[in-house]
């Protein structure tokens, strides 16, 4: 009977450790799949950065509501982001507040860091709209888990940063 109890405990310990190993493998597989999906989105230039937190150079950081984003495709970059900070040259159109523009003429460079994250620089070259003319460049840092930070450097405004995440673009209906 004592041998049976010892055998039962050995089997129970073995079964428990196997279950933990399987769970860890599954978590690592999920992380690897997420990293592969993020790499695929960034390589295809077909993603959306959804901003949920804004960090102005002056003033307090704050959460922002759903709906502010940076949409990137192979031929177009569209920004619709709020702006809080100092402006040295106000836009001619009062409704042109925030960081709002659509650019079809831009440089796009990607570098992968040693830790696996991606550093993306987008430089709009359009001269036709106030928004893109004011934006010197956008710097997007994306982790392998999809968390991202966006820094907007402008000609006539203080720099501003946004935190959020990167996901696939939704198909238009």
C-alpha positions in Angstrom: 0.0 0.0 0.0 2.9 2.4 0.8 4.4 1.7 -2.6 1.1 2.5 -4.2 0.8 5.8 -2.3 4.4 6.7 -3.3 3.8 5.8 -6.9 0.6 8.0 -6.8 2.5 11.0 -5.5 5.2 10.6 -8.1 2.7 10.4 -10.9 0.8 13.4 -9.5 3.9 15.5 -9.4 4.9 14.4 -12.9 1.4 15.3 -14.3 1.4 18.7 -12.6 4.8 19.6 -13.9 3.8 18.5 -17.4 0.8 20.7 -17.3 2.9 23.8 -16.3 5.3 23.1 -19.1 2.5 22.9 -21.6 1.0 26.2 -20.4 4.4 28.0 -20.6 4.9 26.7 -24.1 1.5 27.9 -25.1 2.2 31.3 -23.8 5.5 31.5 -25.7 3.8 30.3 -28.8 1.1 33.0 -28.5 3.8 35.7 -28.0 5.7 34.4 -31.0 2.5 34.4 -33.1 1.7 38.0 -32.0 5.3 39.1 -32.9 5.0 37.5 -36.3 1.6 39.2 -36.9 3.1 42.7 -35.9 6.1 42.1 -38.2 3.8 41.2 -41.1 1.6 44.3 -40.6 4.6 46.6 -40.4 6.3 45.0 -43.5 3.1 45.3 -45.5 2.6 48.9 -44.4 -1.0 48.1 -43.7 -1.8 49.0 -40.1 -3.5 51.5 -37.7 -1.9 53.1 -34.6 -4.7 53.7 -32.1 -3.8 56.4 -29.7 -5.2 56.1 -26.1 -2.8 58.4 -24.2 -1.2 61.7 -25.0 2.0 63.2 -23.5 2.4 66.9 -24.4 5.7 68.6 -23.9 4.0 71.2 -21.7 1.1 70.4 -19.3 -0.3 67.1 -18.0 -0.5 63.8 -19.8 -4.0 62.5 -20.2 -6.0 59.6 -21.6 -7.9 60.3 -24.8 -11.0 58.7 -26.2 -11.3 56.1 -28.9 -11.1 57.4 -32.4 -7.7 59.1 -32.6 -5.4 57.2 -34.9 -2.6 57.2 -37.5 -3.5 55.0 -40.5 -0.7 53.7 -42.6 -0.9 52.0 -46.0 1.6 51.6 -48.8 0.6 54.8 -50.6 -1.1 57.0 -47.9 -0.6 58.1 -44.3 -3.6 59.7 -42.6 -3.3 61.3 -39.1 -6.2 62.3 -36.9 -4.7 63.1 -33.5 -5.4 65.8 -30.8 -2.8 68.4 -30.0 -2.1 70.0 -26.6 0.8 72.5 -26.5 2.3 75.7 -27.8 1.8 76.7 -31.4 4.1 79.4 -32.8 2.2 79.8 -36.1 -1.5 79.2 -35.9 -3.2 77.4 -38.8 -5.1 79.7 -41.2 -8.2 77.5 -40.8 -9.4 77.4 -37.1 -10.9 73.9 -37.7 -7.4 72.6 -38.6 -6.5 72.1 -35.0 -4.7 68.9 -33.9 -2.4 66.8 -36.0 -4.7 66.1 -39.0 -3.5 65.4 -42.5 -3.5 62.9 -45.3 -0.2 62.4 -47.2 0.4 60.5 -50.4 4.0 61.7 -50.8 6.2 60.6 -47.9 9.4 58.8 -46.9 9.0 55.6 -44.8 11.9 53.9 -43.1 12.0 51.0 -40.8 14.8 49.7 -38.5 14.6 46.8 -36.1 16.2 47.3 -32.7 18.2 44.6 -30.9 15.3 43.9 -28.6 13.1 43.1 -31.6 11.0 46.3 -31.5 10.6 48.4 -34.7 11.6 52.1 -35.1 9.6 53.6 -38.0 10.1 57.2 -39.3 7.5 58.8 -41.6 8.4 62.1 -43.3 5.5 63.7 -45.2 6.6 65.7 -48.2 3.2 67.2 -49.3 3.1 70.9 -49.5 -0.6 71.3 -50.2 -2.1 70.9 -46.8 -1.5 72.8 -43.6 -1.3 69.6 -41.4 1.4 67.8 -43.4 3.3 71.0 -44.1 3.6 71.6 -40.3 4.6 68.0 -39.5 8.4 67.5 -40.0 8.3 63.8 -39.2 6.6 61.1 -37.2 8.6 58.5 -35.2 6.7 55.3 -34.3 8.3 52.8 -32.0 6.4 49.4 -32.0 7.1 46.5 -29.6 6.7 42.9 -30.7 3.5 42.7 -28.6 1.9 45.6 -30.6 2.3 48.3 -27.9 3.5 51.5 -29.6 4.5 55.1 -29.0 4.3 57.9 -31.6 6.3 61.1 -31.5 5.2 64.0 -33.7 7.8 66.6 -34.5 6.4 69.8 -36.1 7.9 72.9 -37.6 5.5 75.3 -35.7 4.5 73.4 -32.7 6.0 71.8 -29.6 6.7 68.1 -30.0 4.0 65.7 -28.7 3.9 62.0 -28.0 1.1 59.4 -28.0 0.9 55.9 -26.6 -1.3 53.2 -27.9 -1.2 50.0 -29.9 -0.9 48.8 -33.5 -3.4 46.6 -35.2 -4.5 45.5 -38.6 -6.5 48.0 -40.7 -10.2 47.2 -40.9 -11.6 46.7 -44.4 -13.8 49.5 -45.7 -17.4 48.6 -46.3 
